[in-house]
Amino acid sequence: MNTANVSYTRNHFSRLLALVREGKTVLILDRNQPVARLEPAMNSETEVPEWKSSLVRRGILHPARRQLNPKTFCALPEVRPVKGGDILKALLANRDVVASGLG
């Protein structure tokens, strides 16, 4: 990890951003004490944010086993309430459509 003190950061911020664009992390120090970290923002759908990785490591969050097919998901019909309709019947029918499209 690259480090930079506050005065260097102030004077050469563009250079530090160039390093970050290359995927490197820069630790900003104030009197040799870490105060901030410059790191790349997520630039890919496959990257996992640190907070999410932390939750996975602690067993709080479980990653998806497979990826959702957006064509199937977006092709689901919009459900509108019908006067005098049976909400449970509509819910079960919708569940069957989703299960058959993703399975």
C-alpha positions, 0 to 999 in steps of 0.5 A, spaced: 500 500 500 502 506 498 502 512 503 502 519 503 503 525 508 498 530 508 502 536 505 504 531 499 497 529 498 495 536 498 500 538 493 500 532 488 493 529 489 492 528 481 498 523 482 495 520 487 488 519 483 492 516 478 495 511 482 488 509 485 485 509 478 490 503 476 487 500 482 492 501 488 490 504 495 493 510 498 494 511 505 494 518 507 498 520 514 498 526 518 504 526 523 505 518 521 498 517 523 493 514 518 487 518 517 484 516 511 485 511 505 484 513 498 481 507 494 478 505 487 471 506 487 467 500 484 468 499 477 465 493 475 459 489 477 463 483 479 466 487 485 464 486 492 464 492 496 468 491 503 462 492 507 458 486 504 465 482 504 465 483 511 458 481 512 459 475 508 465 473 512 461 474 519 456 469 516 451 475 516 450 475 509 450 469 504 452 470 497 447 468 491 448 461 489 446 463 482 445 469 478 438 472 476 437 472 469 434 479 467 430 477 461 426 472 465 425 477 471 423 483 467 418 479 463 414 477 469 407 481 468 405 486 472 400 484 477 394 489 478 388 488 483 382 486 480 375 487 484 373 481 487 379 477 486 382 472 490 389 475 493 391 468 495 390 465 488 394 471 485 400 470 489 400 463 488 400 463 481 405 469 481 409 464 485 409 459 480 410 463 474 417 466 478 419 459 480 418 456 473 422 462 470 428 461 474 428 454 475 
